[in-house]
Amino acid sequence: MTLPARLLRHEVLPFLGSFVALALVSLALDGLLHLLDLLWIGRWLGIPGTLLILGSTAYSLRKRKLIRSGHPATLLRWHEVLAWLGSLLVLVHAGVHFNAILGWLAVWAMLINVGSGLTGKFLLDRSRRRLEEARQRMRERGLSDAELDERLYWDSLTFDVVKKWRVVHFPITLAFTVLALAHIVAIFLFWGWK
């Protein structure tokens, strides 16, 4: 398999597939709720969606050593699954109703956050794999550890820069959190509690 075909199959398509699946499944669920005249269910899906997204932050808390329990690799997988499912429910909750500007700002921030998360995931995975493959090839040719370090210096440096992607992802997550909280507070303030 040529490199561009492999790149497309192993890197680009899974990334796009996750994003497109999120959009298509949310549209299908929203359409089904409209078809069955069950729109009231979509109104309440924001709550479990938000709870799932909050649950996904266990990985971030563990990574920053704010909690001690849980294996980081397992928590990362749960982070990806819960964030995807939570985003799905929030998208169905948002539906095609554009009358709530604050809510839609929060939805856009969430989509940018999901895109950032998926980009980081695939970019980091790819960088890590390429670095390890290069290291393995050089080991097979009998290079010493010092020679490996010298030859892979720029690749290692690039990988370290790619790992800094989290510095970008964190403010995006913070913006989403602030907008989502503002939306939730507005709902509590202006919802007809009768």
KALINHU-V944114 format. One record per helix or strand of 2 or more residues. SS is the DSSP state (hx for helix, st for strand). FROM is the first residue (numbers start at 0). LEN is the number of residues. If there is no record, write none. Layout:
ss = (SS SS)
from = (FROM FROM)
len = (LEN LEN)
This chain:
ss = (hx hx hx hx hx hx hx hx)
from = (2 38 57 71 100 144 152 164)
len = (33 18 6 23 40 7 11 26)
